[in-house]
Amino acid sequence: MADNSGIQIKNLNSFNRALEKAPKELAKELKDAMAISLAQIHREVVPRTPVDTGALRRAYREQITGLKGVLSNAMEYAVKQHEGVFQHPRGGERKYLENAVKAKRSKVEKNFEKAIELTWKYVKRKTE
């Protein structure tokens, strides 16, 4: 593309087109990172969750809406169990969800760093 001064910027049009598509590509990559991160935390939290009948461990659900991800547990006593109000003698730990998130923090951060990197590679690839 040339301006009135005669300066020509190579690949500017393809760069602009790639940038227009970048938000959609980034949203896709971030959603993938969210799904991977939720699955990693889910796998980490189950063995940390106290068990009596196993219902609490089986009640986890992952949900992604837009760019928001939630790992929830529908059992009505889940919060009390998490906070240590009462304990079952067989396995698990207090603050099991919080501890699982802390244990997976670096992996989750890497998932999102990778999403941004993949988006940048997409833009770069589309401009070459």
C-alpha positions, 0 to 999 in steps of 0.5 A: 500500500502506498501513501502520497509520499510514495512509501510502500508498506508491504503486506499491509492489506493482508495484515489488516485482514488478519487483524480483523479475524484475530478477535474471533480466532483469539476467542476460539483459542481462549475457549479451548484453553478454558475447556482444557483448564477446567478438565485439568482442575476437574481431574485434580479435584476429584481425588482430593474430595472427601468420599463417603458414598462417592456422590460428592465426587461424581457431582462435579460439572464443567460449564463454559459460557462465552469466555467464562468457565465454571466447575461446580458441584451441585451437592447441597453439602459441598460448600460445608464439606469444602470448608471443613464443617464436617469431615468424612473419615475416608480420604479427601481434604479440607479446601479441596477445590481451592487446593486443586486450583492452586495445584493447577495454576501454572498449567492453567496459566500456560494454557492461556499463554498458549492461546495467545501465542497461537493467535499471534501465530495465526495473525503472522501466518496470514500475513506472510 
